[in-house]
Amino acid sequence: MKAIIKRFLKEETGVTAIEYGLIAGLIAVAIVAGVSSIGGSLGNMFNNLGKCITDPSNSAACTSPWTKGTSE
């Protein structure tokens, strides 16, 4: 029985696969966190773009995000 336990503790097959799985899981969590953090602001930007296209006289919706809020 002792020999079986020693052999089991020395066995490292599959450890690399588990490590790769953990790394892939962490990357997935980071991607989800990044997308969810910018998702709302990106949605607002596209909503404002749609409002600007339908009503160009609406200066609040037609501000460029790259010119720090100045109307064009």
Sequence and secondary structure as in RCSB ss.txt:
>XXXX:A:sequence
MKAIIKRFLKEETGVTAIEYGLIAGLIAVAIVAGVSSIGGSLGNMFNNLGKCITDPSNSAACTSPWTKGTSE
>XXXX:A:secstr
 HHHHHHHHH  TTHHHHHHHHHHHHHHHHHHHHHHHHHHHHHHHHHHHHHHHH TT TTTTB TTTTT B 
